[in-house]
Amino acid sequence: MKKFILGKKDRMTQIFDQNGFAVPVTVINFENNKIIGFKTEEKDGYNAVIVGTGEQKESRMTKAVLGQRGGAIRDVKEFRVDNLDDYKVGDGITLDILEEGDKVTISSISKGKGFQGGVKRWGFSGGRRSHGNKHAEREVGSIGAGTTPGRVWKGKKMPGRMGSDRITVKNLKIQKIDRENNRIFIKGAIAGKPGTLVEIKA
């Protein structure tokens, strides 16, 4: 039976282990998780459990979505599984499925940075800051390839939208679980701003 859970990123801090060493951790707040549906291999091509968490105002949701989610549930994610027999719609998921020391895979959406130039987005060096350069310190520079092929190759690193990407990090350790306050302390950094929805799979 696979372990999976949804939470919200809070912040980064540090805690001390049993040897007195400071460990950098990301705090994840846990809200009630509930199984609200399935995807089946016959209908969708794969088996998955649909999990919902958080509350939303009913006035902000359509009747179709309310019916589909079985209530005013804010966030919904699916987790692929091999067998659906171990799960039932309406079952809750608690922090008891996780233990301190478990290695988990974390997926979340990184911070959005808007439209950025080549220097920030790809680490280009830009133009020289000395003789003959005017207003071109952070320009990309030449992007063509002369007569052959006489155009810009597809996939050329150029200015554009940066951030807001789905980032997955494997083998992160659960340093501590605060079951009283529903908090998980993951060793290391996790992509996203405070409040970002985080998928945890073990």
Secondary structure by P-SEA (a helix, b strand, c coil): ccccbbbbbccccccccccbbbbbbbbbbbcccccccccccccccbbbbbbbbbbbccccccaaaaaaacccccbbbbbbbccccccccccccccccccccccbbbbbbccccccccccccccccccccccccccccccccccccccccccccccccccccccccccccccccccccccccbbbbbccccccccccbbbbcc
